Amino acid sequence: MIARMPFGSTGHLSTRTIFGAAALGAMKQERADHILELLLEYGVNHIDVAASYGDAELRIGSWMKLHRDKFFLATKTGERTAKGARAGIERSLERLQVDHVDLIQFHNLTDEPGWKKVFGAGGALEGAVEARKQGLVRFIGVTGHGTRAPEMHLRSLDRFPFDSVLFPYNYMMMRNPEYAADVKHLIDLCVHRGIAVQTIKSIARRRWREGDQQKHFSWYEPVKEPDVLRRVVHWVLSQPHIFLNTSSDATLLPMILEAARSFADNIIRGEIEDSLKADAAAQEMEPIFIRGEADGI
């Protein structure tokens, strides 16, 4: 089974690999059910979805009726006002067919106007706090894409005691000293305060190149070679304080879960990095976010 550890200060022991339900966004229910059954097989007990992931909440809702007690269930809202956030939470509960979610997260809160709106009068934070008081959500988190996510999360944590953060974290992005410094600062703060740290894009190889004819199941090209994929997963998990959220490419979910299951605490990060340096060259890996050049999706 995949190892578990405390999800921040929530009291929940989550599997270190969290199911990223964006993978279900365009699936039919039968296929989604098959994917979700894999979570039971590997003991994954934490699902991360979002209102904007196509029909993913609906696919989970149909299945969740039978399995609600087995999962920490998180979703996200892109709304920036209290009224919008409250309406979005209620809609997500309806689609997920549950009376509450364990975690509501502000989706990709990295832009200045949106950030000010969320924390201002009548902002989404007010709506989320009210929903928490009413038992519709248990915890509140913040997520982000791009190179500014860690620094913006640090600002957010200065304004409110969020229960979790989420940001991109992979071998190539951490080659950038500025980004790596922001990530280290954020992780150190979260560990000190008991805030859960979730990471995304762990198996990203690079952005799709023009003219690439492969079938796309995610907006970036993932690592697909099994040995390399195992090493990038182990490299992420070798940072002891973070969770790895799985890819939106569901075809790779079994390999990701198997790699997570094979991870052992005695794996030495330095040895993985030696191999990944060669992998990065052979696979022509590139950072999928570059500040000032390619910082969006």
C-alpha positions in Angstrom: 0.0 0.0 0.0 1.0 3.6 -0.5 2.4 5.3 2.7 0.3 7.8 4.6 1.2 10.8 6.7 -0.8 13.6 8.4 -2.4 16.0 6.0 -1.2 19.1 7.8 -3.2 19.7 11.1 -6.5 18.3 9.8 -6.2 15.1 11.7 -6.4 13.0 8.5 -3.7 10.5 7.5 -3.7 10.9 3.7 -1.8 8.7 1.3 1.2 10.6 0.1 -0.1 10.2 -3.4 -3.4 12.1 -3.9 -5.7 11.3 -6.8 -5.9 14.4 -9.1 -9.4 14.0 -10.5 -8.9 16.3 -13.5 -8.2 13.0 -15.2 -12.0 12.3 -15.1 -13.1 15.5 -16.7 -14.1 14.1 -20.1 -14.7 10.5 -19.2 -17.9 8.4 -19.4 -19.0 7.1 -16.1 -18.1 3.5 -16.8 -14.5 4.4 -17.5 -14.3 6.7 -14.5 -15.6 4.0 -12.2 -12.8 1.7 -13.4 -10.2 4.4 -12.7 -11.7 5.1 -9.3 -11.6 1.4 -8.4 -7.8 1.6 -8.8 -7.8 4.0 -5.8 -9.2 1.3 -3.6 -6.7 -1.2 -4.9 -3.8 1.0 -4.0 -5.3 2.3 -0.8 -5.5 5.9 -2.0 -7.7 7.7 0.4 -7.7 11.4 -0.8 -9.3 12.8 -3.9 -8.6 16.3 -5.2 -11.1 17.7 -7.8 -12.3 21.1 -8.9 -15.5 22.7 -10.2 -13.7 23.6 -13.4 -12.6 20.0 -14.2 -15.3 19.3 -16.8 -17.6 16.6 -15.5 -15.1 15.3 -12.9 -17.3 16.2 -9.9 -20.2 14.4 -11.5 -18.1 11.3 -12.2 -17.0 11.2 -8.6 -20.5 11.9 -7.2 -22.0 8.9 -8.8 -19.3 6.7 -7.2 -18.9 8.6 -3.9 -22.3 7.5 -2.5 -20.8 4.1 -1.9 -17.4 5.2 -0.7 -17.7 8.6 1.1 -16.3 7.2 4.4 -13.1 6.0 2.7 -11.9 9.4 1.3 -10.8 12.9 2.3 -12.6 14.8 -0.4 -11.3 18.1 -1.7 -12.6 20.4 -4.4 -11.8 23.9 -5.7 -13.5 27.1 -6.6 -12.4 29.7 -9.0 -14.9 32.3 -7.7 -13.4 35.4 -6.1 -16.5 36.8 -4.3 -18.2 35.6 -1.2 -21.5 35.2 -3.1 -19.9 33.3 -6.0 -17.8 31.1 -3.7 -20.9 30.1 -1.6 -22.9 29.3 -4.7 -20.0 27.4 -6.2 -19.6 25.3 -3.0 -23.3 24.5 -3.0 -23.1 23.4 -6.6 -20.1 21.2 -6.0 -21.8 19.5 -3.1 -24.8 18.8 -5.3 -22.6 17.4 -8.1 -20.5 15.4 -5.7 -23.7 14.1 -4.0 -22.3 14.8 -0.5 -23.4 17.1 2.4 -19.9 18.5 2.9 -16.4 18.4 1.5 -13.3 18.1 3.6 -11.4 20.8 1.9 -12.4 23.8 -0.3 -9.5 25.5 -2.1 -9.2 28.8 -4.0 -8.2 27.7 -7.4 -5.0 29.2 -8.9 -4.8 32.2 -6.7 -1.7 33.8 -8.2 -2.9 37.0 -10.0 -2.9 40.3 -8.1 -6.4 41.4 -8.9 -7.9 38.0 -8.0 -5.8 37.9 -4.8 -7.0 41.3 -3.6 -10.6 40.4 -4.4 -10.5 37.1 -2.4 -9.1 38.8 0.7 -11.1 42.1 0.4 -14.6 42.9 1.7 -17.1 40.6 0.2 -14.4 38.3 -1.1 -14.4 34.6 -1.5 -12.6 34.1 1.8 -15.6 35.4 3.6 -17.8 32.9 1.7 -15.5 30.0 2.5 -15.3 30.9 6.2 -19.1 31.1 6.4 -19.4 27.8 4.7 -17.0 26.3 7.2 -19.1 27.6 10.1 -22.2 26.0 8.6 -20.4 22.6 8.2 -20.4 22.6 4.4 -16.6 22.5 4.3 -14.2 21.4 7.1 -10.9 23.1 5.9 -9.8 25.9 3.5 -6.8 25.8 1.2 -5.2 27.7 -1.6 -3.7 26.5 -4.9 -1.6 27.9 -7.7 0.0 27.3 -11.1 3.1 28.9 -12.5 6.3 30.2 -11.1 4.6 32.8 -8.8 2.6 30.2 -6.9 5.0 29.7 -3.9 5.6 33.4 -3.4 1.8 34.2 -3.6 1.0 31.4 -1.1 3.5 32.9 1.3 1.5 36.2 1.0 -1.8 34.4 1.4 -0.5 32.7 4.6 0.3 36.1 6.0 -3.3 37.0 5.7 -5.1 33.8 6.7 -4.2 30.4 8.4 -5.0 28.2 5.4 -4.9 24.4 6.0 -3.2 23.5 2.8 -1.3 24.8 -0.2 -0.7 23.4 -3.7 1.9 24.3 -6.3 4.0 22.9 -9.2 7.0 20.8 -8.1 9.2 18.7 -10.3 12.8 18.1 -11.1 13.1 20.6 -13.9 11.3 23.5 -12.2 13.5 23.0 -9.1 16.6 23.6 -11.3 15.6 27.3 -11.2 17.3 28.8 -8.1 14.8 31.6 -7.6 11.8 29.2 -7.7 13.6 26.6 -5.6 14.3 29.3 -2.9 10.6 30.3 -2.9 9.5 26.6 -2.6 12.0 26.0 0.3 10.7 29.0 2.2 7.1 27.9 1.7 7.7 24.3 2.7 9.6 25.4 5.8 6.8 27.7 6.8 4.2 25.0 6.2 6.1 22.4 8.2 6.4 24.9 11.1 2.7 25.8 11.1 1.3 22.3 10.3 0.0 23.2 6.9 -0.4 20.4 4.3 1.8 20.8 1.2 0.5 19.4 -2.1 2.4 19.3 -5.3 1.4 19.0 -9.0 3.1 18.4 -12.3 5.5 15.9 -10.9 5.8 13.9 -14.1 5.8 16.8 -16.5 8.4 16.3 -19.3 7.9 19.6 -21.1 5.2 21.5 -23.0 3.9 19.9 -26.1 6.0 20.9 -29.1 4.5 22.3 -32.3 3.5 19.5 -34.7 3.6 16.8 -32.1 1.1 14.1 -33.2 0.8 12.2 -30.0 -2.7 12.0 -28.4 -2.9 14.6 -25.6 -4.5 13.7 -22.3 -3.0 16.7 -20.5 -2.0 20.2 -21.5 1.7 19.3 -21.0 3.6 16.3 -22.3 4.2 13.8 -19.4 7.1 11.5 -18.8 6.0 8.1 -20.1 9.1 5.9 -20.0 8.4 3.6 -16.9 11.9 3.8 -15.3 12.1 7.5 -15.7 8.5 8.0 -14.4 9.4 5.9 -11.3 12.4 8.0 -10.6 10.6 11.4 -10.9 7.9 10.1 -8.6 10.5 8.8 -6.1 12.3 12.2 -6.4 9.2 14.1 -5.3 8.4 11.6 -2.5 11.9 11.8 -1.2 11.1 15.3 0.0 9.5 14.1 3.3 6.9 16.8 3.9 5.0 16.9 0.6 2.1 15.1 -1.1 2.1 14.2 -4.8 -1.1 14.8 -6.8 -1.4 12.5 -9.7 -1.5 13.6 -13.4 -4.6 14.5 -15.5 -3.4 11.8 -17.9 -5.4 8.8 -16.5 -3.5 6.4 -18.8 -0.5 6.9 -16.5 -2.3 6.5 -13.2 -1.4 2.8 -12.7 2.3 3.5 -13.3 2.2 6.5 -10.9 0.5 4.6 -8.2 2.9 1.6 -8.6 5.8 4.0 -8.4 4.4 5.5 -5.2 3.8 2.1 -3.7 7.4 1.1 -4.4 8.8 4.1 -2.8 10.8 3.4 0.4 12.0 5.9 3.0 15.6 4.8 2.7 15.8 6.0 -1.0 18.5 8.7 -1.2 17.5 11.8 -3.1 21.1 12.5 -4.2 21.3 9.2 -5.9 18.0 9.8 -7.7 19.2 13.2 -8.8 22.3 11.7 -10.4 20.0 9.5 -12.5 17.5 12.3 -13.2 20.2 14.5 -14.6 20.9 12.0 -17.2 17.2 11.3 -17.7 16.5 15.0 -18.3 19.1 15.2 -21.0 18.0 12.0 -22.7 14.3 12.9 -22.5 14.9 16.5 -23.5 13.0 17.7 -20.4 12.1 21.3 -20.0 10.4 23.4 -17.3 6.8 23.8 -18.1 6.6 27.2 -16.5 9.1 30.0 -17.1 8.6 33.4 -15.5 8.0 36.1 -18.1 7.8 33.6 -21.0 5.5 30.7 -20.3 3.8 31.1 -16.9 0.3 30.2 -17.8 -1.6 27.1 -19.0 
